[in-house]
């Protein structure tokens, strides 16, 4: 007796999914999103820094560039004005600033309470404001 094997009917298989391009087993899309930011950084930050360094290696006299190498930097290190400027900059960076919510000595706090007797809009300060407004409004009419 021979065994009859029945074939299973073929089911429709889904089309293979389109796979994202890969770079060394990693997806490439995240890197492509970063490329524009890196290009902008290179154009607006790295290029000017590099160009400034190259310019610092030259000396321009009456429109003529001559390569001087690191002579400009040795001149800078021996200049006392440079060290004074560097010291002043360090002081500005290191000395802590007063917090904005603390008043300077001798000054009123930023959020001070109104003077006594003026909480309800009465007292000498309120009378002076009303008098000032009245003078301002009637100026030129008398």
C-alpha positions as a printed NumPy array, in Angstrom:
array([[  0.   ,   0.   ,   0.   ],
       [  1.381,   3.256,  -0.997],
       [  0.937,   6.256,   1.124],
       [ -0.637,   9.184,  -0.524],
       [  0.733,  12.463,   0.603],
       [ -1.365,  15.456,   0.147],
       [  0.27 ,  18.681,  -0.583],
       [ -0.846,  21.624,   1.387],
       [ -2.344,  24.309,  -0.751],
       [ -0.005,  27.21 ,  -1.269],
       [ -1.028,  30.239,   0.646],
       [ -0.394,  33.608,  -0.755],
       [  2.763,  34.918,   0.778],
       [  3.24 ,  38.606,   1.436],
       [  5.696,  40.35 ,  -0.77 ],
       [  9.058,  40.736,   0.896],
       [  9.335,  44.036,   2.763],
       [ 11.623,  46.639,   1.321],
       [ 14.562,  46.85 ,   3.667],
       [ 16.236,  50.101,   4.516],
       [ 19.789,  50.497,   3.276],
       [ 22.308,  49.383,   5.846],
       [ 25.818,  50.422,   6.74 ],
       [ 27.814,  47.688,   8.487],
       [ 24.601,  46.081,   9.723],
       [ 23.151,  49.363,  10.98 ],
       [ 20.423,  51.37 ,   9.397],
       [ 21.586,  54.306,   7.346],
       [ 18.6  ,  56.654,   7.831],
       [ 19.625,  58.15 ,  11.222],
       [ 23.011,  59.069,   9.809],
       [ 21.408,  60.74 ,   6.815],
       [ 19.341,  62.929,   9.135],
       [ 22.518,  64.125,  10.861],
       [ 24.396,  64.982,   7.645],
       [ 22.771,  68.427,   7.061],
       [ 23.579,  69.529,  10.61 ],
       [ 27.173,  68.369,  10.234],
       [ 27.507,  70.201,   6.933],
       [ 26.195,  73.432,   8.451],
       [ 28.536,  73.024,  11.414],
       [ 31.486,  72.496,   9.113],
       [ 30.646,  75.447,   6.89 ],
       [ 29.866,  77.978,   9.611],
       [ 32.199,  76.839,  12.434],
       [ 35.088,  74.656,  11.3  ],
       [ 35.884,  76.46 ,   8.053],
       [ 36.168,  79.95 ,   9.659],
       [ 38.317,  78.587,  12.485],
       [ 40.664,  76.861,  10.051],
       [ 40.827,  79.875,   7.752],
       [ 41.587,  82.188,  10.694],
       [ 44.414,  79.912,  11.798],
       [ 45.888,  79.938,   8.295],
       [ 45.624,  83.734,   8.156],
       [ 47.383,  83.986,  11.519],
       [ 50.439,  82.356,   9.982],
       [ 50.805,  85.239,   7.501],
       [ 51.698,  88.904,   7.751],
       [ 50.042,  91.375,   5.412],
       [ 51.838,  94.603,   4.609],
       [ 50.258,  96.931,   2.027],
       [ 48.209,  94.081,   0.566],
       [ 51.138,  91.673,   0.23 ],
       [ 50.921,  88.44 ,   2.236],
       [ 54.126,  86.898,   3.511],
       [ 54.308,  83.621,   5.397],
       [ 55.784,  84.153,   8.867],
       [ 54.883,  80.844,  10.496],
       [ 54.505,  81.013,  14.267],
       [ 56.233,  84.406,  14.627],
       [ 52.893,  86.119,  15.285],
       [ 52.274,  83.758,  18.206],
       [ 55.739,  84.309,  19.708],
       [ 55.165,  88.066,  19.469],
       [ 51.812,  87.598,  21.201],
       [ 53.306,  85.593,  24.083],
       [ 55.941,  88.296,  24.697],
       [ 53.427,  91.176,  24.625],
       [ 52.535,  92.381,  28.178],
       [ 49.239,  93.869,  26.942],
       [ 48.104,  90.368,  25.907],
       [ 48.714,  89.004,  29.397],
       [ 46.831,  91.933,  30.954],
       [ 43.865,  91.301,  28.654],
       [ 43.964,  87.58 ,  29.428],
       [ 44.033,  88.296,  33.158],
       [ 41.074,  90.683,  32.893],
       [ 39.112,  88.086,  30.938],
       [ 39.863,  85.429,  33.55 ],
       [ 38.654,  87.744,  36.325],
       [ 35.407,  88.419,  34.491],
       [ 34.859,  84.679,  34.002],
       [ 35.799,  83.612,  37.529],
       [ 34.249,  86.317,  39.722],
       [ 30.708,  85.211,  40.509],
       [ 27.89 ,  87.517,  39.554],
       [ 25.2  ,  88.466,  42.001],
       [ 22.003,  86.516,  41.563],
       [ 19.239,  88.569,  40.014],
       [ 16.887,  88.092,  42.937],
       [ 19.319,  89.569,  45.474],
       [ 19.574,  93.385,  45.5  ],
       [ 22.905,  95.152,  45.418],
       [ 24.021,  96.719,  48.71 ],
       [ 22.181,  99.965,  49.35 ],
       [ 19.399,  99.246,  46.833],
       [ 15.81 ,  98.244,  47.466],
       [ 14.793,  94.688,  46.685],
       [ 13.171,  94.168,  43.299],
       [  9.927,  92.829,  44.784],
       [  9.537,  95.061,  47.77 ],
       [  6.305,  95.512,  49.647],
       [  4.536,  98.859,  49.262],
       [  5.251, 101.431,  51.969],
       [  3.086, 101.316,  55.057],
       [ -0.298, 102.948,  54.638],
       [ -0.441, 102.432,  50.862],
       [ -1.763,  98.871,  50.698],
       [ -5.309, 100.1  ,  50.191],
       [ -4.37 , 102.998,  47.902],
       [ -4.348, 105.614,  50.647],
       [ -1.562, 107.503,  52.336],
       [  0.904, 110.18 ,  51.239],
       [  2.279, 108.241,  48.252],
       [ -1.179, 107.658,  46.786],
       [ -2.12 , 111.327,  47.304],
       [  1.072, 112.407,  45.538],
       [  0.291, 110.131,  42.551],
       [ -3.212, 111.559,  42.246],
       [ -1.872, 115.115,  42.459],
       [  0.76 , 114.387,  39.797],
       [ -1.859, 112.891,  37.456],
       [ -4.137, 115.88 ,  37.932],
       [ -1.289, 118.302,  37.149],
       [ -0.343, 116.304,  34.085],
       [ -3.912, 116.2  ,  32.765],
       [ -4.63 , 119.89 ,  33.325],
       [ -1.3  , 121.103,  31.959],
       [ -1.916, 123.454,  29.084],
       [ -5.604, 123.971,  29.89 ],
       [ -5.204, 126.691,  32.44 ]])
